[in-house]
Amino acid sequence: MVTVATNVTVRLDGEVAVLCLDGAERMNAIGSPTYRALAAAVTGVEDNGQTRAVVVYGAGRAFSAGADIEEMTGFGSAEDFREFIRGFTDALALLARSRLPIIAAINGLALGGGLELAMACDLRVAARGADPDGQEGFAAFRERRAPAFAAGQLS
């Protein structure tokens, strides 16, 4: 099975960097290549000397369905899983610590790690109808477990 990673595209619009999770066919699932690209994109726009704000959005009908389950099913050990979570949470922490204000433009469902990504941003703006059931991203919370990064944001 070949998994197609969600790409991160960067577009500069004046002093605003617009980052797109570009994997609409898989609801912008976030795998290792995606969180690495997201961290690199934020670092790049921080260092370019012209960006004053960042907007993150997802292509298609979802902001992000969360962690890439296809990638995770291929892990051979618990250590692989720990590395994945460590890398993902490190990338989210980089966004949360950014000197630039980062805005999550939530255009659709934000589930699990997608909700965590939105929570790592300074501001979250949801489009009308982004969550038709009024339960945006809270499946993990209904099951009484908080996603790794989000748990730290709740305190």
CNS distance restraints for C-alpha pairs under 8 A (distance, minus, plus):
assign (resid   3 and name CA) (resid  70 and name CA) 6.92 0.50 0.50
assign (resid   3 and name CA) (resid  71 and name CA) 7.22 0.50 0.50
assign (resid   5 and name CA) (resid  23 and name CA) 7.07 0.50 0.50
assign (resid   5 and name CA) (resid  29 and name CA) 7.74 0.50 0.50
assign (resid   5 and name CA) (resid  30 and name CA) 7.70 0.50 0.50
assign (resid   5 and name CA) (resid  31 and name CA) 6.66 0.50 0.50
assign (resid   5 and name CA) (resid  33 and name CA) 6.59 0.50 0.50
assign (resid   5 and name CA) (resid  34 and name CA) 6.63 0.50 0.50
assign (resid   6 and name CA) (resid  21 and name CA) 6.30 0.50 0.50
assign (resid   6 and name CA) (resid  22 and name CA) 5.47 0.50 0.50
assign (resid   6 and name CA) (resid  23 and name CA) 4.28 0.50 0.50
assign (resid   6 and name CA) (resid  24 and name CA) 7.95 0.50 0.50
assign (resid   6 and name CA) (resid  26 and name CA) 7.73 0.50 0.50
assign (resid   6 and name CA) (resid  28 and name CA) 5.61 0.50 0.50
assign (resid   6 and name CA) (resid  29 and name CA) 6.26 0.50 0.50
assign (resid   6 and name CA) (resid  30 and name CA) 6.49 0.50 0.50
assign (resid   6 and name CA) (resid  31 and name CA) 7.35 0.50 0.50
assign (resid   6 and name CA) (resid  33 and name CA) 7.69 0.50 0.50
assign (resid   6 and name CA) (resid  34 and name CA) 5.71 0.50 0.50
assign (resid   7 and name CA) (resid  20 and name CA) 7.94 0.50 0.50
assign (resid   7 and name CA) (resid  21 and name CA) 5.96 0.50 0.50
assign (resid   7 and name CA) (resid  22 and name CA) 4.96 0.50 0.50
assign (resid   7 and name CA) (resid  23 and name CA) 6.23 0.50 0.50
assign (resid   7 and name CA) (resid  33 and name CA) 7.83 0.50 0.50
assign (resid   7 and name CA) (resid  34 and name CA) 5.99 0.50 0.50
assign (resid   7 and name CA) (resid  37 and name CA) 7.42 0.50 0.50
assign (resid   8 and name CA) (resid  19 and name CA) 6.45 0.50 0.50
assign (resid   8 and name CA) (resid  20 and name CA) 5.47 0.50 0.50
assign (resid   8 and name CA) (resid  21 and name CA) 4.87 0.50 0.50
assign (resid   8 and name CA) (resid  22 and name CA) 5.75 0.50 0.50
assign (resid   8 and name CA) (resid  34 and name CA) 6.59 0.50 0.50
assign (resid   8 and name CA) (resid  37 and name CA) 6.06 0.50 0.50
assign (resid   8 and name CA) (resid  38 and name CA) 6.17 0.50 0.50
assign (resid   8 and name CA) (resid  41 and name CA) 7.73 0.50 0.50
assign (resid   9 and name CA) (resid  19 and name CA) 5.62 0.50 0.50
assign (resid   9 and name CA) (resid  20 and name CA) 5.17 0.50 0.50
assign (resid   9 and name CA) (resid  21 and name CA) 6.83 0.50 0.50
assign (resid   9 and name CA) (resid  22 and name CA) 6.77 0.50 0.50
assign (resid  10 and name CA) (resid  17 and name CA) 6.67 0.50 0.50
assign (resid  10 and name CA) (resid  18 and name CA) 5.73 0.50 0.50
assign (resid  10 and name CA) (resid  19 and name CA) 4.72 0.50 0.50
assign (resid  10 and name CA) (resid  20 and name CA) 6.59 0.50 0.50
assign (resid  10 and name CA) (resid  41 and name CA) 6.99 0.50 0.50
assign (resid  11 and name CA) (resid  17 and name CA) 5.81 0.50 0.50
assign (resid  11 and name CA) (resid  18 and name CA) 5.13 0.50 0.50
assign (resid  11 and name CA) (resid  19 and name CA) 6.56 0.50 0.50
assign (resid  12 and name CA) (resid  16 and name CA) 5.87 0.50 0.50
assign (resid  12 and name CA) (resid  17 and name CA) 4.56 0.50 0.50
assign (resid  12 and name CA) (resid  18 and name CA) 6.13 0.50 0.50
assign (resid  12 and name CA) (resid  51 and name CA) 7.94 0.50 0.50
assign (resid  13 and name CA) (resid  17 and name CA) 6.16 0.50 0.50
assign (resid  13 and name CA) (resid  18 and name CA) 7.15 0.50 0.50
assign (resid  14 and name CA) (resid  51 and name CA) 7.74 0.50 0.50
assign (resid  15 and name CA) (resid  50 and name CA) 5.80 0.50 0.50
assign (resid  15 and name CA) (resid  51 and name CA) 4.51 0.50 0.50
assign (resid  15 and name CA) (resid  52 and name CA) 5.33 0.50 0.50
assign (resid  15 and name CA) (resid  53 and name CA) 6.77 0.50 0.50
assign (resid  16 and name CA) (resid  51 and name CA) 5.54 0.50 0.50
assign (resid  16 and name CA) (resid  52 and name CA) 5.98 0.50 0.50
assign (resid  16 and name CA) (resid  53 and name CA) 4.96 0.50 0.50
assign (resid  16 and name CA) (resid  54 and name CA) 5.58 0.50 0.50
assign (resid  16 and name CA) (resid  55 and name CA) 7.28 0.50 0.50
assign (resid  17 and name CA) (resid  45 and name CA) 6.85 0.50 0.50
assign (resid  17 and name CA) (resid  51 and name CA) 6.26 0.50 0.50
assign (resid  17 and name CA) (resid  52 and name CA) 7.95 0.50 0.50
assign (resid  17 and name CA) (resid  53 and name CA) 6.35 0.50 0.50
assign (resid  17 and name CA) (resid  54 and name CA) 4.73 0.50 0.50
assign (resid  17 and name CA) (resid  55 and name CA) 6.28 0.50 0.50
assign (resid  18 and name CA) (resid  54 and name CA) 5.86 0.50 0.50
assign (resid  18 and name CA) (resid  55 and name CA) 4.83 0.50 0.50
assign (resid  18 and name CA) (resid  56 and name CA) 6.07 0.50 0.50
assign (resid  18 and name CA) (resid  57 and name CA) 7.83 0.50 0.50
assign (resid  19 and name CA) (resid  41 and name CA) 7.69 0.50 0.50
assign (resid  19 and name CA) (resid  54 and name CA) 7.24 0.50 0.50
assign (resid  19 and name CA) (resid  55 and name CA) 6.01 0.50 0.50
assign (resid  19 and name CA) (resid  56 and name CA) 4.75 0.50 0.50
assign (resid  19 and name CA) (resid  57 and name CA) 6.47 0.50 0.50
assign (resid  20 and name CA) (resid  56 and name CA) 5.88 0.50 0.50
assign (resid  20 and name CA) (resid  57 and name CA) 5.12 0.50 0.50
assign (resid  20 and name CA) (resid  58 and name CA) 5.51 0.50 0.50
assign (resid  20 and name CA) (resid  59 and name CA) 6.48 0.50 0.50
assign (resid  21 and name CA) (resid  28 and name CA) 5.83 0.50 0.50
assign (resid  21 and name CA) (resid  56 and name CA) 7.51 0.50 0.50
assign (resid  21 and name CA) (resid  57 and name CA) 6.20 0.50 0.50
assign (resid  21 and name CA) (resid  58 and name CA) 4.61 0.50 0.50
assign (resid  21 and name CA) (resid  59 and name CA) 5.98 0.50 0.50
assign (resid  21 and name CA) (resid  63 and name CA) 7.75 0.50 0.50
assign (resid  21 and name CA) (resid  64 and name CA) 7.77 0.50 0.50
assign (resid  22 and name CA) (resid  28 and name CA) 6.29 0.50 0.50
assign (resid  22 and name CA) (resid  58 and name CA) 6.42 0.50 0.50
assign (resid  22 and name CA) (resid  59 and name CA) 5.25 0.50 0.50
assign (resid  23 and name CA) (resid  27 and name CA) 6.16 0.50 0.50
assign (resid  23 and name CA) (resid  28 and name CA) 4.41 0.50 0.50
assign (resid  23 and name CA) (resid  29 and name CA) 7.06 0.50 0.50
assign (resid  23 and name CA) (resid  58 and name CA) 7.83 0.50 0.50
assign (resid  23 and name CA) (resid  59 and name CA) 6.52 0.50 0.50
assign (resid  24 and name CA) (resid  28 and name CA) 5.36 0.50 0.50
assign (resid  24 and name CA) (resid  58 and name CA) 7.43 0.50 0.50
assign (resid  24 and name CA) (resid  59 and name CA) 5.19 0.50 0.50
assign (resid  24 and name CA) (resid  60 and name CA) 4.84 0.50 0.50
assign (resid  24 and name CA) (resid  61 and name CA) 7.07 0.50 0.50
assign (resid  24 and name CA) (resid  62 and name CA) 7.33 0.50 0.50
assign (resid  25 and name CA) (resid  60 and name CA) 7.85 0.50 0.50
assign (resid  26 and name CA) (resid  65 and name CA) 7.97 0.50 0.50
assign (resid  27 and name CA) (resid  59 and name CA) 7.86 0.50 0.50
assign (resid  27 and name CA) (resid  60 and name CA) 7.24 0.50 0.50
assign (resid  27 and name CA) (resid  61 and name CA) 7.03 0.50 0.50
assign (resid  27 and name CA) (resid  62 and name CA) 5.44 0.50 0.50
assign (resid  27 and name CA) (resid  63 and name CA) 7.38 0.50 0.50
assign (resid  27 and name CA) (resid  64 and name CA) 5.66 0.50 0.50
assign (resid  27 and name CA) (resid  65 and name CA) 5.46 0.50 0.50
assign (resid  28 and name CA) (resid  58 and name CA) 6.36 0.50 0.50
assign (resid  28 and name CA) (resid  59 and name CA) 7.08 0.50 0.50
assign (resid  28 and name CA) (resid  62 and name CA) 6.92 0.50 0.50
assign (resid  28 and name CA) (resid  63 and name CA) 6.85 0.50 0.50
assign (resid  28 and name CA) (resid  64 and name CA) 4.74 0.50 0.50
assign (resid  28 and name CA) (resid  65 and name CA) 6.18 0.50 0.50
assign (resid  28 and name CA) (resid  66 and name CA) 7.52 0.50 0.50
assign (resid  29 and name CA) (resid  64 and name CA) 5.78 0.50 0.50
assign (resid  29 and name CA) (resid  65 and name CA) 5.34 0.50 0.50
assign (resid  29 and name CA) (resid  66 and name CA) 5.24 0.50 0.50
assign (resid  29 and name CA) (resid  67 and name CA) 5.56 0.50 0.50
assign (resid  29 and name CA) (resid  68 and name CA) 4.86 0.50 0.50
assign (resid  29 and name CA) (resid  69 and name CA) 7.94 0.50 0.50
assign (resid  29 and name CA) (resid 114 and name CA) 7.87 0.50 0.50
assign (resid  30 and name CA) (resid  34 and name CA) 5.41 0.50 0.50
assign (resid  30 and name CA) (resid  35 and name CA) 6.34 0.50 0.50
assign (resid  30 and name CA) (resid  64 and name CA) 7.38 0.50 0.50
assign (resid  30 and name CA) (resid  65 and name CA) 7.80 0.50 0.50
assign (resid  30 and name CA) (resid  66 and name CA) 5.73 0.50 0.50
assign (resid  30 and name CA) (resid  67 and name CA) 4.66 0.50 0.50
assign (resid  30 and name CA) (resid  68 and name CA) 5.04 0.50 0.50
assign (resid  30 and name CA) (resid 113 and name CA) 7.44 0.50 0.50
assign (resid  30 and name CA) (resid 114 and name CA) 7.64 0.50 0.50
assign (resid  31 and name CA) (resid  35 and name CA) 6.31 0.50 0.50
assign (resid  31 and name CA) (resid  67 and name CA) 5.94 0.50 0.50
assign (resid  31 and name CA) (resid  68 and name CA) 4.78 0.50 0.50
assign (resid  31 and name CA) (resid  71 and name CA) 6.56 0.50 0.50
assign (resid  32 and name CA) (resid  36 and name CA) 6.12 0.50 0.50
assign (resid  32 and name CA) (resid  84 and name CA) 6.65 0.50 0.50
assign (resid  32 and name CA) (resid  87 and name CA) 7.37 0.50 0.50
assign (resid  32 and name CA) (resid  88 and name CA) 7.27 0.50 0.50
assign (resid  33 and name CA) (resid  37 and name CA) 6.04 0.50 0.50
assign (resid  34 and name CA) (resid  38 and name CA) 6.04 0.50 0.50
assign (resid  35 and name CA) (resid  39 and name CA) 6.15 0.50 0.50
assign (resid  35 and name CA) (resid  87 and name CA) 7.50 0.50 0.50
assign (resid  35 and name CA) (resid  88 and name CA) 5.94 0.50 0.50
assign (resid  35 and name CA) (resid  91 and name CA) 6.05 0.50 0.50
assign (resid  36 and name CA) (resid  40 and name CA) 6.15 0.50 0.50
assign (resid  36 and name CA) (resid  87 and name CA) 7.82 0.50 0.50
assign (resid  36 and name CA) (resid  91 and name CA) 6.92 0.50 0.50
assign (resid  37 and name CA) (resid  41 and name CA) 5.97 0.50 0.50
assign (resid  38 and name CA) (resid  42 and name CA) 6.27 0.50 0.50
assign (resid  38 and name CA) (resid  91 and name CA) 7.35 0.50 0.50
assign (resid  39 and name CA) (resid  43 and name CA) 6.17 0.50 0.50
assign (resid  39 and name CA) (resid  91 and name CA) 5.32 0.50 0.50
assign (resid  39 and name CA) (resid  92 and name CA) 7.84 0.50 0.50
assign (resid  39 and name CA) (resid  94 and name CA) 6.74 0.50 0.50
assign (resid  39 and name CA) (resid  95 and name CA) 7.17 0.50 0.50
assign (resid  40 and name CA) (resid  44 and name CA) 5.97 0.50 0.50
assign (resid  41 and name CA) (resid  45 and name CA) 6.22 0.50 0.50
assign (resid  42 and name CA) (resid  46 and name CA) 6.09 0.50 0.50
assign (resid  42 and name CA) (resid  95 and name CA) 7.01 0.50 0.50
assign (resid  42 and name CA) (resid  98 and name CA) 7.87 0.50 0.50
assign (resid  43 and name CA) (resid  47 and name CA) 6.24 0.50 0.50
assign (resid  44 and name CA) (resid  48 and name CA) 6.19 0.50 0.50
assign (resid  45 and name CA) (resid  49 and name CA) 7.64 0.50 0.50
assign (resid  45 and name CA) (resid  50 and name CA) 7.87 0.50 0.50
assign (resid  45 and name CA) (resid  51 and name CA) 5.98 0.50 0.50
assign (resid  46 and name CA) (resid  51 and name CA) 6.65 0.50 0.50
assign (resid  46 and name CA) (resid  98 and name CA) 7.77 0.50 0.50
assign (resid  46 and name CA) (resid  99 and name CA) 7.54 0.50 0.50
assign (resid  46 and name CA) (resid 100 and name CA) 6.91 0.50 0.50
assign (resid  52 and name CA) (resid 100 and name CA) 6.14 0.50 0.50
assign (resid  52 and name CA) (resid 101 and name CA) 7.48 0.50 0.50
assign (resid  53 and name CA) (resid 100 and name CA) 5.44 0.50 0.50
assign (resid  53 and name CA) (resid 101 and name CA) 5.14 0.50 0.50
assign (resid  53 and name CA) (resid 102 and name CA) 6.10 0.50 0.50
assign (resid  53 and name CA) (resid 103 and name CA) 7.89 0.50 0.50
assign (resid  54 and name CA) (resid 100 and name CA) 6.90 0.50 0.50
assign (resid  54 and name CA) (resid 101 and name CA) 6.26 0.50 0.50
assign (resid  54 and name CA) (resid 102 and name CA) 4.67 0.50 0.50
assign (resid  54 and name CA) (resid 103 and name CA) 6.12 0.50 0.50
assign (resid  55 and name CA) (resid 102 and name CA) 5.78 0.50 0.50
assign (resid  55 and name CA) (resid 103 and name CA) 4.71 0.50 0.50
assign (resid  55 and name CA) (resid 104 and name CA) 5.94 0.50 0.50
assign (resid  55 and name CA) (resid 105 and name CA) 6.58 0.50 0.50
assign (resid  56 and name CA) (resid 102 and name CA) 7.31 0.50 0.50
assign (resid  56 and name CA) (resid 103 and name CA) 6.14 0.50 0.50
assign (resid  56 and name CA) (resid 104 and name CA) 4.96 0.50 0.50
assign (resid  56 and name CA) (resid 105 and name CA) 5.92 0.50 0.50
assign (resid  57 and name CA) (resid  63 and name CA) 5.90 0.50 0.50
assign (resid  57 and name CA) (resid 104 and name CA) 6.13 0.50 0.50
assign (resid  57 and name CA) (resid 105 and name CA) 5.01 0.50 0.50
assign (resid  57 and name CA) (resid 106 and name CA) 6.18 0.50 0.50
assign (resid  57 and name CA) (resid 107 and name CA) 7.01 0.50 0.50
assign (resid  58 and name CA) (resid  62 and name CA) 5.98 0.50 0.50
assign (resid  58 and name CA) (resid  63 and name CA) 4.14 0.50 0.50
assign (resid  58 and name CA) (resid  64 and name CA) 6.22 0.50 0.50
assign (resid  58 and name CA) (resid 105 and name CA) 7.95 0.50 0.50
assign (resid  58 and name CA) (resid 106 and name CA) 7.38 0.50 0.50
assign (resid  58 and name CA) (resid 107 and name CA) 6.93 0.50 0.50
assign (resid  58 and name CA) (resid 108 and name CA) 7.95 0.50 0.50
assign (resid  59 and name CA) (resid  63 and name CA) 7.01 0.50 0.50
assign (resid  61 and name CA) (resid 107 and name CA) 6.87 0.50 0.50
assign (resid  61 and name CA) (resid 108 and name CA) 5.32 0.50 0.50
assign (resid  61 and name CA) (resid 109 and name CA) 7.35 0.50 0.50
assign (resid  62 and name CA) (resid 106 and name CA) 7.80 0.50 0.50
assign (resid  62 and name CA) (resid 107 and name CA) 6.22 0.50 0.50
assign (resid  62 and name CA) (resid 108 and name CA) 4.01 0.50 0.50
assign (resid  62 and name CA) (resid 109 and name CA) 4.68 0.50 0.50
assign (resid  62 and name CA) (resid 110 and name CA) 6.62 0.50 0.50
assign (resid  62 and name CA) (resid 130 and name CA) 7.95 0.50 0.50
assign (resid  63 and name CA) (resid 105 and name CA) 7.76 0.50 0.50
assign (resid  63 and name CA) (resid 106 and name CA) 5.37 0.50 0.50
assign (resid  63 and name CA) (resid 107 and name CA) 5.61 0.50 0.50
assign (resid  63 and name CA) (resid 108 and name CA) 5.07 0.50 0.50
assign (resid  63 and name CA) (resid 109 and name CA) 5.55 0.50 0.50
assign (resid  63 and name CA) (resid 110 and name CA) 5.28 0.50 0.50
assign (resid  63 and name CA) (resid 114 and name CA) 6.77 0.50 0.50
assign (resid  64 and name CA) (resid 108 and name CA) 7.79 0.50 0.50
assign (resid  64 and name CA) (resid 109 and name CA) 6.41 0.50 0.50
assign (resid  64 and name CA) (resid 110 and name CA) 5.04 0.50 0.50
assign (resid  64 and name CA) (resid 111 and name CA) 6.36 0.50 0.50
assign (resid  64 and name CA) (resid 113 and name CA) 7.62 0.50 0.50
assign (resid  64 and name CA) (resid 114 and name CA) 4.53 0.50 0.50
assign (resid  64 and name CA) (resid 115 and name CA) 7.60 0.50 0.50
assign (resid  65 and name CA) (resid 109 and name CA) 6.73 0.50 0.50
assign (resid  65 and name CA) (resid 110 and name CA) 5.82 0.50 0.50
assign (resid  65 and name CA) (resid 111 and name CA) 4.81 0.50 0.50
assign (resid  65 and name CA) (resid 112 and name CA) 6.83 0.50 0.50
assign (resid  65 and name CA) (resid 113 and name CA) 7.22 0.50 0.50
assign (resid  65 and name CA) (resid 114 and name CA) 5.66 0.50 0.50
assign (resid  66 and name CA) (resid 110 and name CA) 7.09 0.50 0.50
assign (resid  66 and name CA) (resid 111 and name CA) 5.30 0.50 0.50
assign (resid  66 and name CA) (resid 112 and name CA) 4.90 0.50 0.50
assign (resid  66 and name CA) (resid 113 and name CA) 3.88 0.50 0.50
assign (resid  66 and name CA) (resid 114 and name CA) 4.18 0.50 0.50
assign (resid  66 and name CA) (resid 115 and name CA) 7.19 0.50 0.50
assign (resid  67 and name CA) (resid 112 and name CA) 7.07 0.50 0.50
assign (resid  67 and name CA) (resid 113 and name CA) 5.27 0.50 0.50
assign (resid  67 and name CA) (resid 114 and name CA) 7.28 0.50 0.50
assign (resid  68 and name CA) (resid  72 and name CA) 6.41 0.50 0.50
assign (resid  69 and name CA) (resid  73 and name CA) 6.13 0.50 0.50
assign (resid  70 and name CA) (resid  74 and name CA) 6.89 0.50 0.50
assign (resid  71 and name CA) (resid  75 and name CA) 7.16 0.50 0.50
assign (resid  72 and name CA) (resid  81 and name CA) 7.04 0.50 0.50
assign (resid  75 and name CA) (resid  80 and name CA) 5.61 0.50 0.50
assign (resid  75 and name CA) (resid  81 and name CA) 6.53 0.50 0.50
assign (resid  76 and name CA) (resid  80 and name CA) 6.56 0.50 0.50
assign (resid  77 and name CA) (resid  81 and name CA) 6.80 0.50 0.50
assign (resid  78 and name CA) (resid  82 and name CA) 6.24 0.50 0.50
assign (resid  79 and name CA) (resid  83 and name CA) 6.06 0.50 0.50
assign (resid  80 and name CA) (resid  84 and name CA) 6.24 0.50 0.50
assign (resid  81 and name CA) (resid  85 and name CA) 6.25 0.50 0.50
assign (resid  82 and name CA) (resid  86 and name CA) 5.94 0.50 0.50
assign (resid  83 and name CA) (resid  87 and name CA) 6.00 0.50 0.50
assign (resid  84 and name CA) (resid  88 and name CA) 6.10 0.50 0.50
assign (resid  85 and name CA) (resid  89 and name CA) 5.97 0.50 0.50
assign (resid  85 and name CA) (resid 148 and name CA) 7.81 0.50 0.50
assign (resid  86 and name CA) (resid  90 and name CA) 5.96 0.50 0.50
assign (resid  87 and name CA) (resid  91 and name CA) 6.19 0.50 0.50
assign (resid  88 and name CA) (resid  92 and name CA) 6.29 0.50 0.50
assign (resid  89 and name CA) (resid  93 and name CA) 6.01 0.50 0.50
assign (resid  89 and name CA) (resid 148 and name CA) 7.29 0.50 0.50
assign (resid  89 and name CA) (resid 149 and name CA) 5.79 0.50 0.50
assign (resid  90 and name CA) (resid  94 and name CA) 6.20 0.50 0.50
assign (resid  91 and name CA) (resid  95 and name CA) 6.53 0.50 0.50
assign (resid  92 and name CA) (resid  96 and name CA) 6.21 0.50 0.50
assign (resid  92 and name CA) (resid 116 and name CA) 7.70 0.50 0.50
assign (resid  92 and name CA) (resid 117 and name CA) 6.28 0.50 0.50
assign (resid  92 and name CA) (resid 120 and name CA) 5.77 0.50 0.50
assign (resid  92 and name CA) (resid 149 and name CA) 7.35 0.50 0.50
assign (resid  93 and name CA) (resid  97 and name CA) 6.07 0.50 0.50
assign (resid  93 and name CA) (resid 120 and name CA) 6.93 0.50 0.50
assign (resid  94 and name CA) (resid  98 and name CA) 6.10 0.50 0.50
assign (resid  95 and name CA) (resid 102 and name CA) 7.46 0.50 0.50
assign (resid  95 and name CA) (resid 120 and name CA) 6.14 0.50 0.50
assign (resid  95 and name CA) (resid 121 and name CA) 6.57 0.50 0.50
assign (resid  96 and name CA) (resid 120 and name CA) 4.83 0.50 0.50
assign (resid  96 and name CA) (resid 121 and name CA) 5.90 0.50 0.50
assign (resid  96 and name CA) (resid 122 and name CA) 7.11 0.50 0.50
assign (resid  98 and name CA) (resid 102 and name CA) 7.82 0.50 0.50
assign (resid 101 and name CA) (resid 121 and name CA) 7.69 0.50 0.50
assign (resid 101 and name CA) (resid 122 and name CA) 6.01 0.50 0.50
assign (resid 101 and name CA) (resid 123 and name CA) 7.91 0.50 0.50
assign (resid 102 and name CA) (resid 121 and name CA) 5.12 0.50 0.50
assign (resid 102 and name CA) (resid 122 and name CA) 5.32 0.50 0.50
assign (resid 102 and name CA) (resid 123 and name CA) 6.63 0.50 0.50
assign (resid 103 and name CA) (resid 121 and name CA) 5.65 0.50 0.50
assign (resid 103 and name CA) (resid 122 and name CA) 5.91 0.50 0.50
assign (resid 103 and name CA) (resid 123 and name CA) 4.78 0.50 0.50
assign (resid 103 and name CA) (resid 124 and name CA) 5.77 0.50 0.50
assign (resid 103 and name CA) (resid 125 and name CA) 7.32 0.50 0.50
assign (resid 104 and name CA) (resid 118 and name CA) 5.46 0.50 0.50
assign (resid 104 and name CA) (resid 121 and name CA) 6.01 0.50 0.50
assign (resid 104 and name CA) (resid 122 and name CA) 7.84 0.50 0.50
assign (resid 104 and name CA) (resid 123 and name CA) 6.19 0.50 0.50
assign (resid 104 and name CA) (resid 124 and name CA) 4.70 0.50 0.50
assign (resid 104 and name CA) (resid 125 and name CA) 6.13 0.50 0.50
assign (resid 105 and name CA) (resid 124 and name CA) 6.27 0.50 0.50
assign (resid 105 and name CA) (resid 125 and name CA) 5.14 0.50 0.50
assign (resid 105 and name CA) (resid 126 and name CA) 6.05 0.50 0.50
assign (resid 105 and name CA) (resid 127 and name CA) 7.52 0.50 0.50
assign (resid 106 and name CA) (resid 110 and name CA) 7.23 0.50 0.50
assign (resid 106 and name CA) (resid 118 and name CA) 7.78 0.50 0.50
assign (resid 106 and name CA) (resid 124 and name CA) 6.95 0.50 0.50
assign (resid 106 and name CA) (resid 125 and name CA) 5.86 0.50 0.50
assign (resid 106 and name CA) (resid 126 and name CA) 4.44 0.50 0.50
assign (resid 106 and name CA) (resid 127 and name CA) 6.13 0.50 0.50
assign (resid 106 and name CA) (resid 130 and name CA) 6.80 0.50 0.50
assign (resid 107 and name CA) (resid 126 and name CA) 6.05 0.50 0.50
assign (resid 107 and name CA) (resid 127 and name CA) 5.20 0.50 0.50
assign (resid 107 and name CA) (resid 130 and name CA) 5.28 0.50 0.50
assign (resid 108 and name CA) (resid 126 and name CA) 7.73 0.50 0.50
assign (resid 108 and name CA) (resid 127 and name CA) 7.36 0.50 0.50
assign (resid 108 and name CA) (resid 129 and name CA) 7.46 0.50 0.50
assign (resid 108 and name CA) (resid 130 and name CA) 4.00 0.50 0.50
assign (resid 108 and name CA) (resid 131 and name CA) 6.11 0.50 0.50
assign (resid 109 and name CA) (resid 130 and name CA) 6.06 0.50 0.50
assign (resid 109 and name CA) (resid 131 and name CA) 5.76 0.50 0.50
assign (resid 109 and name CA) (resid 136 and name CA) 6.10 0.50 0.50
assign (resid 109 and name CA) (resid 137 and name CA) 6.86 0.50 0.50
assign (resid 110 and name CA) (resid 114 and name CA) 4.73 0.50 0.50
assign (resid 110 and name CA) (resid 115 and name CA) 4.77 0.50 0.50
assign (resid 110 and name CA) (resid 118 and name CA) 7.57 0.50 0.50
assign (resid 110 and name CA) (resid 136 and name CA) 6.05 0.50 0.50
assign (resid 110 and name CA) (resid 137 and name CA) 5.05 0.50 0.50
assign (resid 111 and name CA) (resid 115 and name CA) 5.15 0.50 0.50
assign (resid 111 and name CA) (resid 136 and name CA) 6.71 0.50 0.50
assign (resid 111 and name CA) (resid 137 and name CA) 3.85 0.50 0.50
assign (resid 111 and name CA) (resid 138 and name CA) 6.95 0.50 0.50
assign (resid 111 and name CA) (resid 139 and name CA) 7.40 0.50 0.50
assign (resid 112 and name CA) (resid 116 and name CA) 6.41 0.50 0.50
assign (resid 112 and name CA) (resid 137 and name CA) 5.74 0.50 0.50
assign (resid 112 and name CA) (resid 138 and name CA) 7.28 0.50 0.50
assign (resid 112 and name CA) (resid 139 and name CA) 7.27 0.50 0.50
assign (resid 112 and name CA) (resid 140 and name CA) 6.54 0.50 0.50
assign (resid 112 and name CA) (resid 147 and name CA) 6.36 0.50 0.50
assign (resid 113 and name CA) (resid 117 and name CA) 6.09 0.50 0.50
assign (resid 113 and name CA) (resid 147 and name CA) 6.94 0.50 0.50
assign (resid 114 and name CA) (resid 118 and name CA) 6.34 0.50 0.50
assign (resid 114 and name CA) (resid 137 and name CA) 7.56 0.50 0.50
assign (resid 115 and name CA) (resid 119 and name CA) 6.12 0.50 0.50
assign (resid 115 and name CA) (resid 136 and name CA) 7.96 0.50 0.50
assign (resid 115 and name CA) (resid 137 and name CA) 5.53 0.50 0.50
assign (resid 115 and name CA) (resid 150 and name CA) 7.87 0.50 0.50
assign (resid 116 and name CA) (resid 120 and name CA) 6.21 0.50 0.50
assign (resid 116 and name CA) (resid 147 and name CA) 7.00 0.50 0.50
assign (resid 116 and name CA) (resid 149 and name CA) 6.08 0.50 0.50
assign (resid 116 and name CA) (resid 150 and name CA) 5.26 0.50 0.50
assign (resid 117 and name CA) (resid 121 and name CA) 6.78 0.50 0.50
assign (resid 118 and name CA) (resid 124 and name CA) 6.38 0.50 0.50
assign (resid 119 and name CA) (resid 124 and name CA) 7.51 0.50 0.50
assign (resid 119 and name CA) (resid 150 and name CA) 6.69 0.50 0.50
assign (resid 119 and name CA) (resid 153 and name CA) 7.35 0.50 0.50
assign (resid 120 and name CA) (resid 150 and name CA) 7.98 0.50 0.50
assign (resid 126 and name CA) (resid 130 and name CA) 6.19 0.50 0.50
assign (resid 131 and name CA) (resid 135 and name CA) 6.69 0.50 0.50
assign (resid 131 and name CA) (resid 136 and name CA) 5.50 0.50 0.50
assign (resid 135 and name CA) (resid 139 and name CA) 7.70 0.50 0.50
assign (resid 138 and name CA) (resid 142 and name CA) 6.20 0.50 0.50
assign (resid 139 and name CA) (resid 143 and name CA) 6.40 0.50 0.50
assign (resid 140 and name CA) (resid 144 and name CA) 6.48 0.50 0.50
assign (resid 140 and name CA) (resid 145 and name CA) 5.37 0.50 0.50
assign (resid 140 and name CA) (resid 146 and name CA) 5.77 0.50 0.50
assign (resid 140 and name CA) (resid 147 and name CA) 6.64 0.50 0.50
assign (resid 141 and name CA) (resid 145 and name CA) 5.31 0.50 0.50
assign (resid 141 and name CA) (resid 146 and name CA) 5.44 0.50 0.50
assign (resid 141 and name CA) (resid 147 and name CA) 7.97 0.50 0.50
assign (resid 146 and name CA) (resid 150 and name CA) 6.41 0.50 0.50
assign (resid 146 and name CA) (resid 151 and name CA) 5.28 0.50 0.50
assign (resid 147 and name CA) (resid 151 and name CA) 5.98 0.50 0.50
assign (resid 148 and name CA) (resid 152 and name CA) 7.26 0.50 0.50
assign (resid 149 and name CA) (resid 153 and name CA) 6.80 0.50 0.50
assign (resid 150 and name CA) (resid 154 and name CA) 6.46 0.50 0.50
assign (resid 151 and name CA) (resid 155 and name CA) 7.39 0.50 0.50
